[in-house]
Amino acid sequence: MLPARNRMKRSTEFDNTVRFGIRAVQPDLVIHAHRGVDETGPRVGVVVTKAVGSAVERHRVARRLRHVARRLLTDMDRRELVVIRALASSRCATSTRLEEQLKAGLRRIHERTRTGR
């Protein structure tokens, strides 16, 4: 579980991160990251739609994504806002695969922000 200070709670944070952030697409995930001004983070939000499956399957995917994201908090900038959107195929993906995809997506985003794109 993500600590309370690292959870994205407001819909405006989700909206701004998706709208103004950089996107990285992976086979099972879409990761949006945006650098905010508040240094209380990093903060992570998870979006799991009905396309993933039943309520039980959606909650299972969300728990796994939060657990995976918790491991990566130390690698993120304190101002970073990240939204992880689960695609339908994430239902069948292992936690290890989800972690690899999240790491790869964040790496791509960080490379893009360093090059000024």
C-alpha positions, 0 to 999 in steps of 0.5 A: 500500500502507498503511504498517505502522503504519496497517494494522489487524491484530488481529481484536479491532480489526476486531470493535470497530470494526464493533460499536461504530463508526458505519456509512456505507453507499455503493453499493459500500462499507460504512465503519465508523469508531470512535475508539480511545484509541491515537494511533498511527493512523489504522489502516485494515482492509479486508474483501473477502468471497467475494461480490466474486468469485474470489480474483484479483478479491478481491485486486484490490479489496483492493489498490485500497481500500488504495491509496485509503485511503492517500491519505486518511490525512492527513484522518483523526484519529490515533485513528481506526479504519476498516474498509472492507467491499467489496460485490459491486459494488465488483468493477466500480467504478473506483478513482476511484469507490471513492475518492469513495465512501470520502471521502463515507462518512468525511465522513458519519461525521465529521458524525455524530460532531460532532453527537453521534449 
